[in-house]
Every structure is written in structure tokens, then in C-alpha cells.
Amino acid sequence: MSEDEVARLRAEVAELLRLLEKHQWSGLTPVKSIGACPECAGARPPEGTGHRPGCALAAALSLD
């Protein structure tokens, strides 16, 4: 494993830990809520369009 890859992984872990700390209660949503991302406040479809551009949670959850 190269030094660049280790640095990239450390940065990714740090970002995921930041998101986890910030959103530790994000799984709790009120009954009948349309749901909203705690990072970008984007509402899920059909009421909204999902995550907004640049959302860190969307980037962390993406499969790419």
C-alpha cells in the first residue's frame, strides 16, 4: 500500500468519523416525516429531489 493511498484512506476515515459524530441521531425521524438529510436538508423523493450538490453524506454513501 503506497503512502498516497494510506493518506487518502486516513482522510476518508476522518471525514466519516466527523459525519458520524455530527449525525449520531440522524436515524431518528418523526412518524409521517418525509425525511431530510441532516447534512444538506435535502428531502427524499417524491416531495423533494434528494441530497443537494456537495452533500458530504451523499458522497460517503455513494457506491462509487
C-alpha positions as CSV (number, residue, x, y, z in Angstrom):
1,M,0.0,0.0,0.0
2,S,1.5,3.3,-1.0
3,E,1.8,6.4,1.2
4,D,-0.7,8.3,-1.0
5,E,-3.3,5.5,-0.6
6,V,-2.7,5.5,3.2
7,A,-3.1,9.3,3.4
8,R,-6.3,9.1,1.2
9,L,-7.8,6.4,3.5
10,R,-6.9,8.3,6.6
11,A,-8.6,11.4,5.2
12,E,-11.7,9.3,4.3
13,V,-11.9,7.8,7.8
14,A,-11.5,11.2,9.4
15,E,-14.4,12.5,7.3
16,L,-16.6,9.5,8.1
17,L,-15.9,9.9,11.8
18,R,-16.8,13.6,11.6
19,L,-20.1,12.8,9.9
20,L,-20.8,10.0,12.5
21,E,-20.2,12.4,15.4
22,K,-22.2,15.2,13.8
23,H,-25.2,12.9,12.9
24,Q,-25.3,10.3,15.6
25,W,-29.0,10.7,16.0
26,S,-29.8,11.1,12.3
27,G,-31.6,7.7,12.2
28,L,-34.4,9.1,14.3
29,T,-37.1,10.6,12.2
30,P,-40.6,11.6,13.4
31,V,-43.6,9.5,12.3
32,K,-45.0,10.6,8.9
33,S,-41.9,12.6,8.2
34,I,-40.9,12.9,4.6
35,G,-37.3,12.6,5.8
36,A,-34.5,15.1,5.3
37,C,-30.7,14.8,5.2
38,P,-29.2,16.3,8.4
39,E,-26.2,17.5,6.4
40,C,-27.8,19.3,3.4
41,A,-31.5,19.3,4.5
42,G,-32.5,17.7,1.2
43,A,-35.8,15.9,1.3
44,R,-36.2,12.5,-0.3
45,P,-38.4,12.0,-3.3
46,P,-41.3,12.4,-4.2
47,E,-41.6,15.5,-2.1
48,G,-38.0,16.6,-2.7
49,T,-35.1,15.8,-5.0
50,G,-32.8,14.1,-2.5
51,H,-29.4,15.3,-1.5
52,R,-28.2,18.7,-2.6
53,P,-24.9,19.1,-4.6
54,G,-21.8,18.8,-2.4
55,C,-23.5,16.9,0.4
56,A,-20.9,15.0,2.4
57,L,-23.3,12.2,3.5
58,A,-24.3,11.6,-0.1
59,A,-20.6,11.3,-1.1
60,A,-19.9,9.0,1.9
61,L,-22.9,6.7,1.0
62,S,-22.3,6.6,-2.7
63,L,-21.1,3.3,-4.2
64,D,-18.5,4.9,-6.5
